Amino acid sequence: MLPPERIFSIIEDAASMRESDVATVASLFHSTPKKIPEWSTPYVDVFTADISVSAPFRTFEMRVPSHPQTANGLIILSLAPADGCVSSNDITRKYGSPPEYSPPNARQPADAPEYFIYRRSWGDLKFGVSRSAPYCLLSVVIDWEVKR
């Protein structure tokens, strides 16, 4: 597994490229995303890809506004803690403590992560962490406001 600092560097690179085309952002993860028409709407195009060579990253999803005035953009990355654990302590060492927390609501599955949310000038950087020890990073959401 990549060391936590390298994983954070890749996440920061993805955040800095958030307004680039989907293929450019996906190239960070050596993946080729495909548009998923059944998940897309008149407002947002959804692209996904499996990631096989950039452990611990497993899947890539990017939601791109079809019309910039109608929606924000999202990049969602899932990670596999079986490939090694980026701990909640690693996250707070890098991004500061305490972050804003967003626990799952009652309608979500029991294993849904709790999110550490860091506000940025461009939007939110959210780290989904398992709710039981060893508190590993499960997902990352880069949620940005589209320039209008």
C-alpha positions as CSV (number, residue, x, y, z in Angstrom):
1,M,0.0,0.0,0.0
2,L,1.0,3.6,-0.6
3,P,2.0,5.5,2.5
4,P,-0.7,7.9,3.8
5,E,1.2,11.0,2.7
6,R,1.3,9.7,-0.9
7,I,-2.5,8.9,-0.7
8,F,-3.2,12.4,0.5
9,S,-1.1,13.8,-2.3
10,I,-3.1,12.0,-4.9
11,I,-6.3,13.2,-3.3
12,E,-5.0,16.8,-3.3
13,D,-4.1,16.4,-7.0
14,A,-7.6,15.1,-7.8
15,A,-9.1,18.1,-5.9
16,S,-6.9,20.6,-7.8
17,M,-7.9,19.0,-11.1
18,R,-11.6,18.9,-10.2
19,E,-12.7,21.1,-13.0
20,S,-10.7,19.3,-15.6
21,D,-12.3,16.7,-17.9
22,V,-13.1,13.3,-16.5
23,A,-10.4,11.4,-18.3
24,T,-7.7,13.8,-17.0
25,V,-8.8,13.3,-13.4
26,A,-9.2,9.6,-13.8
27,S,-5.7,9.3,-15.2
28,L,-4.4,9.9,-11.7
29,F,-5.9,6.5,-10.8
30,H,-4.9,4.8,-14.1
31,S,-8.5,4.2,-14.9
32,T,-10.8,4.7,-17.9
33,P,-14.2,5.9,-16.7
34,K,-17.4,5.3,-18.6
35,K,-20.6,7.3,-18.5
36,I,-23.4,5.6,-16.7
37,P,-26.6,6.8,-18.5
38,E,-28.9,5.2,-16.0
39,W,-27.3,7.1,-13.1
40,S,-27.1,10.4,-15.1
41,T,-29.8,13.0,-15.1
42,P,-30.5,16.1,-17.3
43,Y,-28.4,18.0,-14.8
44,V,-25.5,15.7,-14.0
45,D,-23.5,13.2,-16.0
46,V,-22.1,10.3,-13.9
47,F,-18.9,8.5,-14.8
48,T,-17.4,5.5,-13.0
49,A,-14.4,3.2,-13.2
50,D,-12.8,0.4,-11.3
51,I,-9.3,1.1,-10.2
52,S,-6.9,-1.9,-10.2
53,V,-3.4,-0.5,-10.0
54,S,-3.6,2.3,-7.5
55,A,-4.1,0.5,-4.2
56,P,-5.8,1.2,-1.9
57,F,-8.1,3.1,-4.3
58,R,-10.8,0.8,-5.6
59,T,-13.4,2.8,-7.5
60,F,-13.6,6.2,-9.1
61,E,-16.8,8.2,-9.7
62,M,-17.2,11.7,-11.0
63,R,-20.4,13.6,-11.3
64,V,-20.1,16.5,-13.8
65,P,-22.8,19.1,-14.1
66,S,-24.4,19.1,-17.6
67,H,-25.2,22.7,-17.2
68,P,-22.8,24.6,-14.9
69,Q,-25.5,26.7,-13.4
70,T,-27.5,23.7,-12.1
71,A,-25.3,21.6,-9.9
72,N,-22.0,21.1,-8.1
73,G,-19.4,18.6,-9.1
74,L,-18.4,15.5,-7.2
75,I,-15.5,13.1,-7.2
76,I,-16.0,10.0,-5.1
77,L,-13.2,7.6,-4.4
78,S,-13.6,4.3,-2.5
79,L,-10.7,2.6,-0.8
80,A,-10.1,-0.9,0.4
81,P,-8.8,-1.0,4.0
82,A,-7.7,-4.7,3.4
83,D,-4.9,-3.1,1.3
84,G,-3.8,-1.2,4.4
85,C,-5.3,1.3,6.7
86,V,-5.1,5.1,6.4
87,S,-6.3,5.9,9.9
88,S,-8.4,8.7,11.2
89,N,-5.3,9.8,13.1
90,D,-3.4,10.0,9.8
91,I,-6.2,12.3,8.5
92,T,-6.3,14.6,11.4
93,R,-2.5,14.8,11.5
94,K,-2.6,16.0,7.9
95,Y,-5.7,18.2,7.8
96,G,-6.1,19.2,11.4
97,S,-8.3,18.4,14.3
98,P,-11.1,18.5,15.1
99,P,-12.8,18.3,11.8
100,E,-16.5,18.8,11.3
101,Y,-18.2,15.4,11.7
102,S,-21.2,14.0,9.8
103,P,-22.4,10.7,11.2
104,P,-24.6,8.5,9.1
105,N,-28.3,8.9,9.6
106,A,-30.7,6.1,10.9
107,R,-31.7,5.1,7.3
108,Q,-28.2,4.3,6.2
109,P,-26.6,0.8,6.6
110,A,-24.9,0.0,9.9
111,D,-21.5,0.0,8.2
112,A,-21.9,3.4,6.6
113,P,-18.9,5.6,7.3
114,E,-18.8,8.8,9.4
115,Y,-17.4,11.7,7.5
116,F,-14.7,14.1,8.5
117,I,-15.5,17.3,6.6
118,Y,-12.9,20.0,5.8
119,R,-14.2,23.2,4.2
120,R,-12.1,24.7,1.5
121,S,-12.5,27.9,-0.6
122,W,-13.6,25.7,-3.6
123,G,-16.0,23.4,-1.7
124,D,-15.7,20.4,0.8
125,L,-13.2,17.6,1.2
126,K,-14.8,14.7,3.0
127,F,-13.2,11.6,4.4
128,G,-15.4,8.6,5.1
129,V,-14.0,6.7,8.0
130,S,-15.2,3.3,9.4
131,R,-17.1,3.7,12.7
132,S,-15.2,0.8,14.4
133,A,-11.5,0.2,15.2
134,P,-9.1,0.6,13.5
135,Y,-11.1,3.6,12.1
136,C,-9.8,3.3,8.5
137,L,-10.5,5.6,5.5
138,L,-13.2,4.0,3.3
139,S,-14.0,6.9,0.9
140,V,-13.2,10.4,-0.1
141,V,-15.6,12.9,-1.6
142,I,-14.4,16.0,-3.3
143,D,-17.5,18.3,-3.5
144,W,-17.0,21.5,-5.3
145,E,-19.0,24.5,-6.3
146,V,-19.1,25.0,-10.0
147,K,-18.1,28.5,-11.0
148,R,-21.2,30.3,-12.2
